[in-house]
Amino acid sequence: MIWFLKLHLMVPKELNLFIILKVGAMIRSVFAVLCFLLLLIGPQAFDILPGGSLNHQEITEQAILNATVQACRSRALTEGTNFNFPAQPFTAQGVAAACGASQSSKAFHQAITSIKRRNIRVDIRYLFKASFHFDDEEFVQGRRIITEGLVAVKADNRMGNYETARQKLGEIMHPLQDFYSHSNWVELGNTLPNSNLIKTEASIGNIADESRVTCRNCVGDDCTNNILEDVIAGQILTSGYFGLVPVVSTKPPGKCSHGGSFDRTSKIEPTGGINKDSFQSSHGHLHTKAANLAVAATSQLLDDIRLAAGDLPFLQMVGISRGSSKALCFVTDTSKSMSDDIAVVKTVTSTIIDIEAGTENEPSVYILIPFSDPGFGPVIRTTDATLFKDIVNHLTTNGGGDDEEMSLSGLQLALTSAPFNSEIFLFTDAPAKDKDLKNTVIALIERTKTVVNFMITDSVVTNRRRRRRNSNQMQTRLISESDAQLYRDLAQASGGQAIEVTKAELPVAAATIVQSVSSMVTLLQASRNPGQTDSFTFIVDETVINPTIYITGRSITFTLTSPTGVTQQSTDSTGSLITSSETVGNFITVRLQKQVGNWAIRMVSNKPYTLRVVGESSVDFLFDFVEPSQGPFGGFDALDTRPRAGFNGSLLVTISGSDSAAVTEVALVESTKGSEETVGVVVPQGSGDFLVQVDVMPTVEFVVRVKGRVQGSATDFQRQSPTNFRASNLTLSADPDSILVAGTMTSVPFTVASTRSDENITIRATNSRSLDSTFPSVLLVESGNSTNGTVTLLAPLSIPSGSDVILTIVAETPDGSDTNYIVLRFSIVNSINDFTQPECQLVSMQSSCAENCSLSVWAASIRVTDGDSGAGVQRVSLIQGTGVFNTNLEAGNQNVTLVSYVASCCAPVMQLLVVDRVGNVGTCQFTARVSGSGMASMSFFLCLIMMGFGQLLLSEFMN
């Protein structure tokens, strides 16, 4: 039925007149619409293969774009607003704009990229696991991977853990798409997806017995008719066997092979293969049909997830939000001395919400994490601005009798809770008690590419003393230089600022938070420790507005040079380049007059400083460090760790905010002591991706700088990662199942390798939910070899299904000079025995519909239940119909929902969407009883429903 979805995406909105058909004219109108649709699309409804083979990335992106358009359209219908379809072929930028989410286009790109790369990873990490590819007739096992993963995705969405949902979604998309290429579903003549692949207990077809002969030898390279006729006639489902080593092949006699030069089973009789991976494959003549079915099946999977979650949560999962894609995230010390600071947090929160609510800069999510000692958390996360404002306004101070607080524990929670590419603000007047988490926090900063800003009051440098009350005695203590340096190091690693001010100065310094929720991009990021005189350049392109310089440090002067050669010193208040400048504590804000072109800034100071140049722009970039696959099919796998120092390396770069931007240069730039650059070779990969190959990864801290040009622009753009990165001589790897079953001990094996001399490597494993865990504290790693270790995790049964846990494993050399990490996400799922959809029972219907439908109404009473052993009904919604709709729980039975519905006879059809608590989705349709020609029309429509097309017609066209 997905072909109707595709048709609808291509239909002008005028065709929605279909929804107001009069009963007596329904047959004529239905036929007219169907005929017109078929004329629109012709015989190639999913023909998105103009000249080459379609791969997993393209299939996945096309399906996500289709599903996102559907969700945005559905939301617009619910809100009673217009929706204009984006131009075809769909692009991420076009779809984001159509959804009214241009400000979140980077998050949309990020979500699509995350899903695609998890899809690709299956071919790299699970190449020889037949069930992940539906090879070797492992249909039952392959379907289990999809359905168990689907349960986790739906649970993650219910809990708002969208990044975890994306990762599992990409993984299950791969076998779903492979089914159509690796099985004989297409050869059996099927033109619609096998919808039972996403249903746990339904039959997926008549699977061939192990002894059933399915193929004959190909004739030379011609494998067109190598599947036996009786297999086709009997609709027997089979797939090809695959193996790299023929002498250990598990291919039974008479079975089909996958085919291709790497498949050694294809040399064993029956020779040849049946895969349709590309036009050059054994059954390449069917590649287009298989690829189109894969797009349709992936769209069907996404639609099931959308119906289970609802339009808004689904859109959040794919990174679409009406306002800014950024979170407003505060981590705040709540000890007694922080009352003044918390007042500032309240003021800033109110200001942002009052100014930005309903605008394109409104944060997509609000996060608050309190900490003191010994407690920290919980994570307070909401999309409700009014609720968040109320929570912050009720924040109080207490405890904190000693001098140190659990600031890094609170920050760790924020880094594992906020969306990627977020900006976090931590308020404290105390040193960190949990300094041992420094490397864990840096690992999470690097993995999430999050900017962390520290608002530090009463440090040594501010020359103000902080006061704490303990046992009615006043104690006085300064945050020492070394304590403050920890915060500076973390800020510098993330590309943020460590702003050190007095409590009186904090309100002025915190004003920068208001600007942070807009679409800021980094044009330049650098630091110097120790301080030194140095010159830096950056580019302001046409898309940038409000260029701003942020500096932290003391005793600093600087000179700006504009693209036209005009200069202005920091001490000059009358120049034309600086529109405003403000200094508070160690924090300097400089706002520039916009001039397009190359700028320069010369910094003069012998004290440490940081320099960051930002502006507002939709054009930005995403990237991952990747490594080439060692398997036969090539490809690149995104790293969950640091890249290897001193060896060649690769990055995959994607431009967001423009469909026409091209990358011209990517460089790894030393960020703390000098300006050495390692320039990579840029190789376009298509679909907006660029592979960057670097001869030698730097051994010092670096940032990633990207230059390029938007088509039609006269000026290059320059963007830089705010996050600093490091390479390592240590290597960590792990490949666990990403699902934790609550109440069951889970083992996570990992491996540590080193190019250094033999030494004892310190291991630290922490998780975001403080689950019971064990791990080896030290591993002996010999030079050039690897050593295995295991982390165990136990999630209690009390944790709700869909909760996620982030495990960070850090390895550190004895002298502390080198560290590496791996960050792993898990979805916690409780055991589920409910795989059936909820049901509807018509209790009563009252109808007196006459030929003049406007003079009469009809009413229905419906009983919705999830069965005696079901998880229970979570949501009942009206997805088709214009009548009055009400729901109530049945008295004495909380597992039954009663629905009442009253509508005009001019709207004789209603449809309910019913979702249970574990994400099983059901739909129910009811039609008013009519007479005469109207009854004939209703009978025709019911026939469509019985044929399997009515449900989608109702949901997609009648709305």
N, C-alpha and C positions, 0 to 999 in steps of 0.2 A: 504493500500500500504506500510505500515511500514515494513511488512515482507521482502520486497525487501531491505530495509535499513539494516535490521539485516543480510540478506544474504550477502550483500556487505561488511559488516564489517568482514566477515569471509572468503572473497575471496582473494586468492593470487593475487599479483599485475600483474602476467602474464596474468590474464584474461582480463586485460585492452586492449589486442589486439583486443577486440571487437570494439574498437573505430575506427579501421582502416579497417573495413570490406569493401570489394568491393561491389558495388551495385548488381552485378549479383549473388553474393554468400550470400546475406543477410539472406534468409530463412534458409539455412543450418546452418549458424553460430549462428543465434538467437536460433534455436532449440537446437543446441549443447551446448551453454552456459547455457540455462535454464535447460536442463537435468542434466548437470554437477553440477549446483548449487543445484538442488534438491537432488542429490546423496550425496552432501557434508553435507547437514544439516539434512536429514531425516525428519520424520514427526514432530519433536519437535523443530521448529525453535527458539522458545523463551524458551526452557527448561532450566531455570536457577534455578530450585528448586530441587537440588539433594536429600535433605532429610527432609526438613522442610518447613513450611509455609513461604511465602514471605510477608513482611510487608511494610508499606509506606516508611520507610527509605531505605530499600533495592531496592524497585521499583524505587524510586527517584534517588538514586545514580547510579543504572545501566543505567537509561535513560540519565542522565547527562554525564556519561562516553561515552556512544554511540554517543551522539550529539557532544561532544567535539572532538572525533576522526573524525567524519564527517567534522567538521569545520576546523580542522587542515589539513586534507587531501585536502579539497577544497582550502584552502589557499596555500598549497604546489603546487597544480595544477596550480593555478593562477600565482604563482611565478616561475613556471617551475622547481621546485626542487623535489627531491624524498621524498616519505613519507613511512616509514616502520611501519606497523601496530604493536601495542603492543601485547604482548602475552595475550592469553585468559586464564581464565577470566580476564577482564579488572580490573585494580586497579588504584587508583588516581596517585600513584607514577609512574606506568608504562605508563599511558596516558600522564602525564606531560613530561616524558622523550621522548616519541615518538613525542610530539609536540615541542621538543627543548626548553622546559621550566622547566628544573629541578630546576633552581633557584627560580621559583615561585610556587613550589609544596606546600609550606605552604599556600600561598594565594588561591591556588586551593582547598586545604583541607578546608580552612576557608569558601570559597564560597559554597562548597557542604554542609558543616555542617550548615551554615546559612539557606540554602534552606530547608534542611531536618528538622531542628528544627521548622521552621515556618510551615511546613507541619504537624508535630506532634501536634503543638499548636492547630490546628483546632479541633482535637478530645478532647482536654482538655478545651478549652474556648468556643467552639461552639457545645458541645456535643448534646444539645437539639434543635439546629437549623437544622431542617430537610433538608433545602435547601443546607447546606454545605456537605450533605452526600447523596443527591438524595433519601432520605427516603420520605415516605408518598406521593409518586408520585409527588413530587415537582420538576418536570423536567424543567419547564420553569424558575423557580426561581434559580435552581442550575446552569443552563446554563448561566443565567444572571451574576451570581457571577464570572464564568469563563471568559466570554467575556469582562465584564467591567474591570476585573483585567488584562486581556490580553492587553487591550488598554493602561492601566497605565504602564505595563511593557515595552511595545514598546516605549511609550513616554519617560519613564525614560532612556531607552537605547539611544534614540536619543540625550538626553541632557547629557549623560555620568554619570548619577546618578545610578551607578550599584548596590550599597548596597541596595538602596530603591527598585530597580527592583527585587533583589533576595528575599527580604522579601515578596513582593506581589506574586512573582512566586511560592514560597513554599506554600502560602495560597491557590492559585487556583489549584495547583496540587492535593490537597487532594480531593476535590469533583470530579475532573476528574477521579481519580483512583477509588474512591468509586463507581462511576457509574457502573463499571463492576462487582463489588462484590454485590452491593445492588439492582440492577435492574435485569430484566430477559433477558438482552441483550445476554448473553451467552446461556441461555436456548432456545432462539429463533433460535439458530443455527448460529449466526454470528461468523465469524472467523477473521474479520478485525475490527479495531476501528471505532467508530462512529465519523467521522471527522467533522460532523456538530455541535458537542458540542463546538467547538472553533469558530463557525461562528454565527454571531448575528441573521441573518434573514433567515437562512436555517432551514428546518424541521429536528427535531431530531428523528422523528418516529411517529407512530400511538399511541398516548398516551391514556390509558384507561380512559373512563369517570368515574366520581365519583361514579355512580351507577353500573358500570360494575363489576360483580363478577369475581374474578381472581384466587382464590385458594380454595382448599378443605382441610379438616383435614389431617394432617400427620398420618401415621399408626404407632403408638408408636413413636419411635425415627426416623423412616424412612420417610424422606420428599422428597424422590427422585422424585416422580411424583405428588406433591401437586399443581402444577400450572395446571389449567384446559386446556384440549386439544384444546378447541375453541380459547383460548387466544394464544396458540402456533400457531395454524393453521392460525389465523387471523393476526399474527405478531403484537399483541397488546403489547405495552410497559407498564410495571408496575414495581413497587418497593415495598419493604416491609415497613410496618408501625412499628414505634418504640416508646416505652414509658416505664417509670419506674413504673408508678402508674396506674394499670388497671382501677380503678374506674373513672379516668378522661381521659381515652383513647379517642383519636379522630379517632380511626380506624373504618371506615364505615363497614357495614355488607358485608361479603364475600370477604374482601380484604386480601391480603397476609400480613404476619408479617415479621419483620426483623429476629427474632428468636434468641435463646440463653437464658442463664439463667437470664440475666439482663433485657431482654425484656418482660415486663408483658403482652404486647398485644398478645404474642405468646400463652398465656393460654386462650385467647378468640377465639372462633371459627370464622373462620377456624384456627385450632391450628398449631403450628410449625412455620417454617420460610423459607426464601429463600436466606439468605446471604451466601457469599462464602469467608468470611474474612480469614478463615484458614481451614485446613483439618478437624478440629473438628466441623465446622459450619454446619448448617442445610443442606446446599448444598455444603458441603466440598468436595464432589467428583468432583466438577467443579472448585475447587480453582486454580489449575494450569492453566486452560484456562483463568480464570478471571484475574489472576495475570499477565500472559503473555500479555493479551490484555491491561492491565493497563500500562505495560512497553511500549508497542507499542504506545499507545495513548499519553503517556508522551513524548516519543521520537518525535511523530508527533507535539505536542505542541512546543517543543523546536526547531524543524526544522522550524516551521512557524516563531518563534521569530528570528532565525538565518537568514532566508531569508529576513525578514523585516529590520534587523539591519545591515547585512553584517557580514562576517566572523570575522573580527578584533574586532568590538564592541561586538559581541557575546562572543568571547573568553575573552575579558576583563570582561564581566559580570560574567563569571564562574571563573575568577581569573587566567587565563592563559596569560602570557606575555613572550616574548623571553628573555628579560633581567631579572633584579632584579624585584621582586614584590613590592619593596619599592618605595615610592614617594620621590622626592627631593623637600622639602617644606620649603620655607623661609618666615618668617613674619618679616618685617623690618620697623623700624622707619624711616620716610622720612623727619623729621624736619631738619632745616638748619645745626645743629651741627653734623649731621650724615654723612657728605660727605665722610670722611675717612672710616667709617664703610661700607658704600655702595660700596666703591671701593673694599673692601675685598669680599663682596658678589659677585661682578662681577668677581673677580679673581677666587673664588672658583667655581662658576658656569661654567666658561670657562674651568677650569681644569678638572672638572668631565666630562663635555660633550666631551672634546677633548680626554680624556683618556679612557672613558668607552663606548662611542658610538659604537654600534655594538657588544659589548661584553656581557657576561652573567651578568655583574654588571650594565648595563645601567638601569637607573631608568625607571619605567613603566609610570610615569606621573610626570610632573613638575608643581609646584604650587608656586605662589608668591602672598603675601597679604601685601600691604603697609598700614601704619597707621601713624597718627600724632594727631592733635587736631584741630577741633573737628571730623575730618573725619577718616574713616577706610575703607579698601577695595578699589576697588572690588576684588573678587577672580579671579585671572588670572590662568587658568588651561589649560594645553596643553600636548599632547604626542609628539609634534614636538620640538626636542631638539634645532634645529637651530632657530626656532621662539622664544623659551624661552630665548635663549642666547641673541637674539636681544632685547627682551623686557627688560631684566635685564640691558643690556648695555645702554639703554635709560632711566633708572631710574634716577630721579633727586630729589633734596631736595628742600623743600619750607616750609614756615609757621613755626609753632611751637614756637610762641612768648612767651608762658607761660612755666611753668616748668614741667608739667605733660602731658602725652600722652595717647591715647586710646589703650594701648598695649594689655589688656585682651580682648577687643572687637575684635582686629585683631586675637588674638589667638583662640578665640571662633569660628571665621569664619574658621580658618585652621582646627580645630578639627572636624568641621562638613563637611569639604570639602575633606580632605585627606582620603585615604583608611584606614581601621582598621590596627593596628599594624605598623603604620608609625612612622617616626622620624622627628620632627619639630625643626627648628632652628630659634630662635627669637633674633633679634639684636636691642639693644636699649641703649641709654645713659640717659634715663629719667625714673622717677617713673611712676607708673600706675595711671591714673586719675580715672579709672573705677574699683577700688578695690572691689566694691560690687559684681563683677562678679566672685570672687574667688571660691565660692562653685559651681557655674555653670560650671566653667572651670574644677574643680576637678571631677565633675560628668561626664563630657565628656571625660576626661582622662581615668577614670575608665571604661566607657562603650566602648571606642574605643581601649583601651590598647595601647595608643600612648605615645611614649617617647618625652618629650619636653626638649630641651637644650636652655639655655639662655646665650647669648653672651653679657655681661654687661660691658660697658666701663665707666670709671670714676665714680666708686662708692666710698663711703667713704673709703673703705678698700684699694683701689688702690692709695689713697692719691694724686689723681689728680683732678683738678677742671675742670668741663665742662663749656663751654661757649655757650651762646645763644645771638643772635643779635635780639633786639627788639627796634624799633623806633630809630635805629642808636646808641643805648646805649648798652654797653657790660654788661651782667648780669652774675654773677658767682654763681653756686650752686652745692653742692654735692648731689648725691643720698644717702639719709640717710640710716642708718643701718636698720631701720624698713622697708623702701621702698625696700631695697635689700633683706630683709628677705622674703618678699612676693614672689619674684621670686625664692628664694631658696626653699621655701615650695612647690611651684608648681613643680619645677624640681624634688625635692625629691619624691613627690607623683607619678610622672610619671616614676621615675627611670632614669631621665636624670641628667645633670649637670648644675649648675649655675656658669658659668665661668666668673670670675671678673678680668679684665685685663685693662691695659691702651690701648689707641688707637694704640700706637706703637706696643704693644704686640699682638694685635688682629690677624694679619695675621698668626702668628705662632699657636695660639690657634685654629684658624678656620681650620687648616690642618686636624683635626680629622674628619671633615665633609666628606672628600673624602672617608674615610674608612667606614662611616656609611651606604653607599648605597649598600655595599656587604651584603652577607647573614650572618649577625651577630646574634649570639644567646647569651643569658645571662647565665653565669655559676654561678654567685653570685651577689647579690645586697644587700647592707646594708647601714645604716647611723647611726650615733650616735650624738644626740643633747640633753643634753650637751655632749661634747667629753669625752671619757674614753678609757682606755686601754682595748682591747678586741682581741680575736682570732677568725678567720673564716677559714672554709675549703671549698674547691671546687675540682671538678673532671675534669680533662682533658682526654677525651676519644679519641679513634682512629680517629673519624671523624672530630675532631677539629683541625684547623690550625690557625696560627697567634694569639695565646692567648695573650690578652692585658689587663692590669689593668688601670682603670681610677680612679683618686682620686681628690676630691676637698676639700680644707681646708688649714689651715695655721699651721705652726709649727708641722709638722707630721713626724714621723719616722716609719719605719716598717721593719719587718724581714720575709723573705720568706723561706719556707721549702719545698723542692721538694719531689716527691714520693720516691726517694732513700735516703732521710734523709739529703741531702746537704742543708745548709742554706746560705743565703746571706742577709746582711743588706742593707737598702736603701742608707746608706752612703758609701758603698763599691762599687767602680767602676771597680773592677778587678774580681768580682765573675763570675761564669759560668751560673747562672740562668737567669740573666737579659741581654738581647741582646742590649737594648738601653733604655735610660730614659731621660725624658725631663720635665722641670718645667717652666711654664709661668703663671705669676699671681698666682692665687690660684689653678691652674690646673696642675696635675701631670699625665704624660703618661708613663707607664712601659710596655715594650714588653718583653715577656718571651721566653726562649728557650723551645720548645715543649718537654715535657716529659709526657707520658701517665701514669695516676694514680692519687692518692690523694695528693693534695697540701694543704698547710696551710699558712696563712699570719697573723702576729701579728701586730696590729696597736697600736701606742703609741701617744696620744695627749690629751690635756685637752681642746681643742677647737673643735667645731662641725666639722664633716667631713662626706663625702659620699664615698663609695667604690663600684666599679662596675667592675666585671671581665667578659670579653666577648671573643668570638672567632668566627671564620667562620666555619659553619657546616650546612649541609642540615637537620639534625635531630633536631626537635624542637617540641613544644606541643601547643595545643589550649585548651581552657577550658571555660566553663560557669558555674556560680552558677545556680543551678536548685532547684526546689521544687517539691515534689511529687504531682500528681494530686489527687484531692479529689473526682473525679468521679469514676464510677464503673469499668473502664477499666484500671486504673493505669496509669503509664507513668510519665514523668518528663517534666516540662515546664521551659525553660530558663528564668531567672529573668532579668527584665529591670531595677532593682533597687538593692540596697545593701541588703545582706542577714540579717536575724534577729540576733541580738547580744544575746549571752547567751543561744541560743537554738541549737538543732541539725541542721545540714545543709548538703548539698550535692553538689558535683561538677561532671560534665561530662568532662572527659579529653580525647583528641584525639592526637595521635602521628602523626606528619607529617615528611616526608622525608624518611620513611622506612616502608615497608610492613610487616617487621618481628619483629618490636620492641615491647617489652612488658613492661608495667609499673609495677614496684615492690614496689614503695613507693610514697605517696603524703603527704606532710606536709604543714601546714600553719605556717609560721615562723615569729615571731615578728621582726619588721624591723627597729625600731628607737631607742629603749632604751635598749633592751636585746635580748636574743636569745631563748626565750621560743618557743617550738614547739608543735603543735597539729597535731598528725599523724592520718590520716584517714584510713578507711578500704577500700581496692581496690577490686572491683568486676568487672571482665571482662564482657562486654556486647556484644561482637562480633563486626565485621566490624571495628575493630581498636578503639572502644570506651571503656572507663573504667569509671565506676561509683565509686565515692569516697564519703564515708559516714563519717561525722565528728560528734562526740558526742556533742560538744559545740563549737559554733563559737566564736572566740576570741573577746574580747572587746577592743583590741588595734589594731593599724595598723599592717598589716601583708603582706607578699608576699607568693606566691604559689611556692613550690619547688617540682619538679618531678624527681624521679630516676627510671631508668629502664635499659634494656639491649637489644641491637640489636642482633638478632640471629647470632651466629658464632663469636661474639665479646668476648674477654677475660676480658673486663672491663665494668663496669657499666657506663652509662652516667648520668649526672646531668644537669638539666635545671631549670631556675627560672624565674618567671615573673618579668620583670623590674618594672611593675606598682605595687604600694602599694594599698591595699584595706582596707576597714573598714566595720564593721557590724554596725547595727543601731537598736535602740529601737523604732524607728518610722517605719511605714509601709506605702508605697504609692502603689496604684494600679490604673490602667486605662486600658480600653479596647475599644478604639474608632475605627471607620472605618479609614483605612489608606489612603483613597483618599479624597482630598479636591477639591471641584468643584470651580473653579475660579468665583468670583462675588457672591458667596453664603456664608453667615455667617455659620461657622461650630462650633458646641459646642463639647468640649472635657471634659466629666465628669471624675472626679477622686475622690479617697477616701483616707483619711489619718487616720491611727489608731496608738495608742500608748500604751505601757506597763508602761509608766511613770505616774506621778500624773496628775490631771487635769491642763491644761495650754493652753495658747494661742500660737498656732504654726504660725510662720511667713511663708508666701508663696511668692515665687518669680517664675514667669513664663517668660521665654525668648525664642525667636525663631530666627532661623538663618537668616531669611530674613527681620526682623524688620516689620513683618506684623502687621496691626492693631489688637490689642488684649486686652481683659479684663480678670481679674482674681481677686479673693478675696485676699487681702493682709494679712489677719489674719483669722485663723479658731480656734475656741474653740474645743479642743479635750479632752474628758473625759477619764480617765484611763480605759483601757480595752475595750473602745468603739471606734467607727469610726465616722468621719464627712465627708460629701460630699462637694465638690466644683466643679466649672466649669470654664474652660478656653474657651474663644471664639477667633476664628481666622477668619480673612477676607483676602482672597487672591484676589487682583485686577485682572480684566480681562486682563490687560496688561502683566501679567506674562505668559511666554510661557508654553504650556502644556508639562509636563515631568519634570518641575522644582520640586525640593523637598524642604521640610522645616523640620527642626529638632526642635521639641519643648522640652525644658528642664524645668521640674517643680521641684523646690527645696523646701523642708520643713525643717524649722530650729527651734529648741527649743529657748525659750526666752534668756537663758544664752549662747547660741551659742555652747554648748558642744556636741550637737548631731544634725546631719543633715541626710537627706535621699533625694533621687531624683528619678525621672523616666524620661527616655529619649525616645521620640516617634518620629518616622519618618513618614512623609506623602508625598504622591505624589500629585502634583497639576495637575488637568486635566481640560481642557476646554470642554464645551459641544460639543459632536461629533454627527453628523447626517450622516456621510459617513461610511457605512459599506460594500460597494461593492468594488470588486477588479477592478483595471484598465483594460482596454480592448485594444486589438490590431486589427487593420484593415489592410489587405493586399491591398496596393494601386496598386502595379504592380509587376510582376515577369517576368524576362527574362531568358529563359533556353534553351540551345541547347545541352543538355547532350547526348553524344553518348556512345557506348559500351565501348570505350577506354576513361575512365573518365579523365585521366590525360591530355587530349588534349582540354578540354573545361571547361568553367566556367558558373556559374549561378548567378543572382543578384535579390535582392528583395528590394522593398521600402515599409515601414510599417509606419502606423500612430498610435501612442499610445496616448490614452486619458483617463482621469479619469471621463469623463462625465461632463455635464453642472453644476451639483450640487455637484461634488466631491471636495475633498480637494486639488487636483492637483497632478500631477506626480512628485515624488521626485527623483527617480533613475531608470534608465533603464540599464541593464547590460546583456552581452552575457554570458550565462552559459553553452552553448553547441554549438560547431562549431569552425572552425579554419580559417574562412574568415576574411576579413577586415570589421570592424564594426564602424560606425560613427553615432552620434546623433546631432540634431539641433532643436531648438525651431521653431515652425511654425511662419512665419511672421504674426504679428498682433494677435496672439493667444498664450499667454504664457502657456496655459493649455494643449497644444498639443505638443508632441515630435515626430519629424520625424526621422526614422531610415533607414539608407541605409546599405546594406550588399552585399558583393561580395565574392564568394568562389569557390573553385575547385569543379567540379562535383564528385570528389572522396569523398567529404564531403557533402552529399546531404541534411543533416538535420541541422537546426539551431534552437536554443531555447533561448528566451528572458525571463529574470526575470524583472518584473515591480513592483515597490513599490510606493504607494502614500504617501502623507505627514502625514497620520495618521497610517501608518503601514499595510494597506491592501495589500496583496501580490497576484499577478497574474503571470501566465506563458503563453507564446505563443510559438507554434511550427510551423515551416514552412518547407516544403520539396520540393526540386527541382523536376520539372517534368522530367521524364525519359521515356524510351521506352523499349519494349521487356521484357526480364526476369527481368530487373531492376524495371519496373512498377509493376510487380507482387510482388516483394519484398517490394516496398513501400506500396502497398495495404495491405500487411500483417502487416506492421508496424503501419499503420494507424488504423487497426483493434485493435491492442494492445492498442493504445491510446484511442479509443472509449471504450474499456473494462475497462479503468481506470488505466492500468499498464504502459502505454507508458511514461507518464510524469516522473515517478520515474526512469524507465529504462534509459530514455534519460539523466536525470540530474545526476544519480548516476553511470551509466556504460559508457555512451558515452563520458564523459569527460576524 
